[in-house]
Amino acid sequence: MSSSATPVAASSSIVVQVGQCGNQLGPQFFKLAQNDCTGFVDPLNFCRAVCIDTEDKVANLKNLNRGLQKVKYREGNLVNGHFGRGSNWAMGYNMEERYGYRGEYSFMESCLDKTRLEAERCDCFMSTVVMHSLAGGTGSGVGSRVTQELRDMFPNRYILSVVVAPLSVGENPMQCYNSLLCCSHLSQFSDQIVVLENDNFSSKFDKHSSAATSTPKSTASPKSANMGFDQINEQFGLSLAGLLFPTDNVVGDVRADKYKHVKVGMEVTELVRGVCPLPNLRFSRLDSIRKSSQTQNFEGMFPTLANVYKSSMRSESHLTAKCISCVAVLRGANDVLPKYETLKERLSFLRPVDWNPFWLDFWTSANSVVSLPGQKSPPSVSLCSNSSSIAGYLELVWNWARAKYEHNAYLHWYEKFECSKSDFEDAFNVVESVVRDYKEAIT
């Protein structure tokens, strides 16, 4: 049989949006998707997405489709409950076993059924992108449970978790517990966790600037008067789309010339493989910048990217942190691109570990991220790195949670929903082990 008789089936990824945060971030990502955005949009221009929330304030069709022009959400993929989860990880995670309030016993079953149905619509389902927060009860608790159930349902498919870390000044008094328990579960069931820290973004975002910006960190509780929800979400969508949208490198490689350069939607899969080479080191960060002037070339963007990267770290950690692996994505590449060895030199500020000679993957695309109506989208560089700097954030969460735990603060709210002290001790041990593994990896 001729090899040209078999067409290339594009791989697909499903975005699972959980809680208020996930369902605010998701539409901004899909707003940038074109009709031919391989992997995230089906042939009928429906978003390959499942929207989950325990209330219907955000995850309703009117809110989700607002501002979407080329794509739209499928009404049958919405799952809404009737009450929130009280900023309590345990209430969100354990709602199925003992708490079938108001007929919600089948809530998780409905989430999984709709995800399974969406996977069946794909020609080649390869991965799931789960978006949620670390602080809220629905985001952290339901997000953890959904990720665990997805691992059981699709054991051979990749799971990429995109999580938003709360402001360190505090969004709710139990956020350290929620973050600890959520990070512990994700490190066991997700293949890669992209942590977006709210603190790192609030000091850098300028709505009037077209110059470089760091990755936006949240849709919740912005403290700057110059920041609004829409602006933060829009910047986040640009950064995430710059990383995950189709590129010119990740293409089909079959014998038939007709399909040799077909974009196959493998960006999520290749991202996980490239950024997380070790099973015990799964956390990563995302930084991005956009071209600030018509005269600036890609070479001139890397010093700015270095400043963005270093300024978002805690204290002097950029002097000690090292990069285990990373993926760099250059979009709108109309000028001369740097060679691979040159790019490694330009990204030396990441301080790659000595034991990984293949620490850098380099993707390019001739097309920039799709601009919004009336706006021009300049070329961009997106950098997803697996850096030991994440240990600083995890240590902060561990110490904050441990201090409250030793004083039994708020533990009764978790014990009420079947989260015992042994569950907390397990979470402390898992997060402590992750921090230790990152420190050992760079020595």
Residue pairs with C-beta under 8 A, 6 or more apart in sequence:
2 256
3 254
3 255
3 256
4 256
4 257
4 258
4 259
6 256
7 259
8 252
8 254
8 259
8 262
8 264
9 123
9 124
9 264
10 38
10 39
10 123
10 124
10 262
10 263
10 264
10 265
11 38
11 39
11 124
11 125
11 126
11 127
11 264
11 265
11 266
11 269
12 39
12 40
12 42
12 48
12 122
12 123
12 124
12 125
12 126
12 265
13 39
13 40
13 48
13 126
13 127
13 128
13 129
13 244
13 265
13 268
14 48
14 49
14 50
14 115
14 118
14 119
14 122
14 125
14 127
14 128
14 129
15 26
15 29
15 30
15 40
15 47
15 48
15 49
15 50
15 128
15 129
15 130
15 131
16 22
16 49
16 50
16 52
16 115
16 128
16 129
16 130
16 131
16 146
16 150
17 23
17 25
17 26
17 49
17 50
17 51
17 52
17 59
17 131
17 132
18 52
18 53
18 130
18 131
18 132
18 138
18 139
18 142
18 143
18 146
19 52
19 53
19 54
19 132
19 133
19 136
19 138
19 139
19 142
19 143
20 53
20 57
20 58
20 133
20 136
20 138
20 139
20 219
20 220
21 131
21 132
21 133
21 136
21 139
21 164
21 218
21 219
21 220
22 51
22 52
22 130
22 131
22 132
22 133
22 139
22 143
23 51
23 52
23 53
23 58
23 59
23 63
23 64
24 58
24 219
24 229
24 233
25 131
25 162
25 164
25 219
25 233
25 236
25 237
25 240
26 47
26 49
26 51
26 64
26 131
27 63
27 64
27 65
27 66
27 67
27 68
27 73
27 233
28 233
28 234
28 236
28 237
29 236
29 237
29 240
29 241
30 40
30 41
30 47
30 49
30 68
30 71
30 73
31 67
31 68
31 69
31 237
31 372
32 237
32 238
32 241
32 245
32 369
32 370
32 372
33 40
33 41
33 47
33 70
33 71
33 241
33 245
33 370
34 41
34 70
34 370
35 41
35 45
35 70
35 71
37 71
37 245
37 246
38 246
38 263
38 264
38 265
39 48
39 246
39 265
39 266
39 267
39 268
40 47
40 48
40 244
40 245
40 265
41 47
41 48
41 71
42 48
42 121
42 122
45 70
45 71
45 72
46 71
46 72
46 73
46 74
47 71
47 72
47 73
47 74
48 118
48 121
48 122
49 73
49 74
49 77
49 118
50 77
50 79
50 111
50 114
50 115
50 118
51 59
51 64
51 73
51 77
51 78
51 79
52 59
52 79
52 111
52 142
52 146
53 59
53 79
53 80
53 81
53 138
54 80
54 81
54 82
54 83
54 84
54 85
54 92
54 107
54 137
54 138
54 142
55 80
55 81
55 82
55 83
55 84
55 138
56 80
59 78
59 79
59 80
60 78
60 80
61 73
61 75
61 78
64 73
64 78
65 72
65 73
69 373
74 118
76 114
76 117
77 114
77 118
79 107
79 110
79 111
79 114
81 104
81 107
82 101
82 102
82 103
82 104
83 101
83 102
83 104
84 137
84 138
85 91
85 92
85 95
85 136
85 137
85 138
85 141
85 142
86 137
86 413
87 135
87 136
87 137
87 172
87 174
87 175
87 178
88 137
88 141
88 174
88 178
88 413
88 414
88 417
89 137
89 140
89 141
89 144
89 174
89 177
89 178
89 181
89 182
89 414
89 419
90 141
90 181
90 413
90 414
90 416
90 417
90 418
90 419
91 99
91 137
91 141
91 417
92 136
92 137
92 138
92 139
92 140
92 141
92 142
92 143
92 144
92 145
93 141
93 142
93 144
93 145
93 181
93 185
93 417
93 419
94 141
94 417
94 418
94 419
95 101
95 104
95 107
95 108
95 141
95 142
95 417
96 105
96 107
96 108
96 145
97 418
98 418
99 417
108 145
108 146
108 149
111 146
111 149
112 146
112 149
112 150
112 153
115 128
115 150
115 153
116 153
119 125
119 154
125 154
125 157
126 157
126 158
126 265
126 266
126 268
126 269
127 157
127 158
127 159
127 160
127 268
127 269
127 272
128 150
128 154
128 157
128 158
128 159
128 160
129 160
129 161
129 162
129 244
129 268
130 143
130 146
130 147
130 150
130 159
130 160
130 161
130 162
130 190
131 162
131 163
132 138
132 139
132 140
132 142
132 143
132 161
132 162
132 163
132 164
133 139
133 140
133 143
133 163
133 164
133 166
133 218
133 220
134 140
134 163
134 164
134 165
134 166
134 175
134 178
134 179
134 182
134 183
135 164
135 165
135 166
135 171
135 172
135 175
135 178
135 179
135 220
136 172
136 178
136 220
137 178
139 164
139 182
140 178
140 179
140 181
140 182
141 178
141 181
141 182
143 161
143 163
143 182
144 181
144 182
144 185
144 186
144 189
147 159
147 161
147 185
147 186
147 189
147 190
148 185
148 189
150 159
150 189
151 159
151 189
151 190
158 191
158 192
158 268
158 269
158 272
159 189
159 190
159 191
159 192
160 190
160 191
160 192
160 194
160 268
160 271
160 272
161 186
161 190
161 192
161 193
161 194
162 194
162 196
162 240
163 182
163 186
163 193
163 194
163 195
163 196
164 196
164 198
164 217
164 218
164 219
164 220
165 179
165 195
165 196
165 197
165 198
165 199
165 217
165 218
165 393
166 172
166 175
166 179
166 198
166 218
166 220
166 221
167 198
167 199
167 202
167 218
167 221
167 223
168 199
168 396
169 223
171 220
171 221
173 409
173 410
174 410
174 413
176 397
176 400
176 401
176 404
177 401
177 404
177 405
177 410
177 414
177 424
179 397
179 401
180 397
180 398
180 401
180 424
180 427
180 428
180 431
181 419
181 423
181 424
181 427
183 193
183 394
183 397
183 427
183 431
183 434
184 426
184 427
184 430
184 431
185 427
186 193
186 282
187 193
187 282
187 283
187 430
187 431
187 434
188 430
190 282
191 272
191 276
191 282
192 271
192 272
192 275
192 276
192 282
192 283
192 284
193 282
193 283
193 284
194 284
194 285
194 286
194 384
195 283
195 284
195 285
195 390
195 393
196 215
196 216
196 217
196 218
196 236
196 285
196 286
197 217
197 285
197 312
197 393
198 217
198 218
198 220
198 221
199 217
200 214
200 215
200 217
200 312
201 214
201 215
201 216
201 217
201 218
201 232
201 235
202 217
202 222
202 223
202 224
202 227
204 213
204 214
204 308
204 311
204 312
205 213
205 214
205 216
205 224
205 226
205 227
205 231
205 232
205 235
206 213
206 226
207 226
207 227
207 231
210 290
210 292
210 378
211 289
211 290
211 292
211 304
212 289
212 290
212 292
212 301
212 304
212 305
212 307
212 308
213 235
213 288
213 289
213 290
213 308
214 287
214 288
214 289
214 308
214 311
214 312
215 235
215 236
215 239
215 285
215 286
215 287
215 288
216 232
216 233
216 235
216 236
216 239
217 232
217 236
218 232
219 229
219 232
219 233
219 236
222 228
222 229
222 232
234 372
238 288
238 290
238 369
238 377
238 380
239 286
239 288
239 382
240 286
241 369
241 370
242 288
242 329
242 331
242 369
242 380
242 381
242 382
243 267
243 271
243 286
243 288
243 327
243 329
243 382
243 384
244 267
244 268
244 271
245 267
245 331
245 365
245 369
246 263
246 265
246 267
246 365
247 263
247 267
247 329
247 331
247 363
247 364
247 365
248 261
248 263
248 363
248 364
248 365
248 366
249 362
249 363
249 364
250 263
250 264
250 266
250 267
250 270
250 363
251 260
251 261
251 262
251 263
251 264
252 259
252 260
252 261
252 262
252 263
252 264
253 260
254 260
267 363
270 327
270 361
271 327
271 384
274 325
274 326
274 327
274 361
275 284
275 325
275 326
275 327
275 361
275 384
275 385
275 386
276 282
276 284
276 325
276 386
277 324
277 325
277 356
278 324
278 441
280 433
280 434
280 437
281 324
281 386
281 434
281 437
281 438
281 441
283 386
283 390
283 394
283 434
283 438
284 384
284 385
284 386
284 387
284 390
285 312
285 384
285 385
285 387
285 389
285 390
286 382
286 383
286 384
287 305
287 308
287 309
287 312
287 382
287 383
287 385
288 380
288 381
288 382
288 383
289 301
289 304
289 305
289 308
289 380
289 381
290 377
290 378
290 379
290 380
291 301
291 332
291 378
291 379
291 380
292 301
292 304
292 378
297 335
297 336
298 330
298 333
298 335
298 337
298 338
298 379
298 381
299 338
299 346
301 381
302 346
302 347
302 381
305 381
305 383
306 349
309 318
309 349
309 350
309 383
309 385
310 318
310 349
313 321
313 389
313 392
314 389
314 392
314 393
314 396
317 389
317 392
318 349
318 389
320 388
321 351
321 387
321 388
321 389
321 392
321 442
322 350
322 351
322 352
322 353
322 387
322 388
322 441
322 442
323 350
323 351
323 352
323 353
323 359
323 385
323 386
323 387
323 388
324 352
324 353
324 356
324 359
324 386
324 387
324 388
324 441
324 442
325 356
325 358
325 359
325 360
325 361
325 385
325 386
326 347
326 350
326 359
326 360
326 361
326 383
326 384
326 385
326 386
326 387
327 360
327 361
327 362
327 363
327 383
327 384
328 343
328 347
328 360
328 361
328 362
328 363
328 381
328 382
328 383
329 363
329 364
329 365
329 381
329 382
329 383
329 384
330 337
330 362
330 363
330 364
330 365
330 379
330 380
330 381
331 364
331 365
331 367
331 368
331 369
331 379
331 380
331 381
331 382
332 365
332 366
332 367
332 368
332 369
332 377
332 378
332 379
332 380
333 364
333 365
333 366
333 379
334 366
334 379
337 364
338 346
340 360
340 362
343 360
343 362
344 360
347 360
347 383
350 385
350 387
352 359
352 360
353 359
353 441
353 442
368 377
368 378
368 379
368 380
369 377
369 380
370 377
371 377
388 438
388 439
388 441
388 442
390 438
391 434
391 435
391 438
391 439
394 431
394 434
394 435
395 435
397 431
398 428
398 431
398 432
398 435
401 424
401 428
402 428
404 410
405 411
405 424
405 428
411 421
411 424
414 423
414 424
415 421
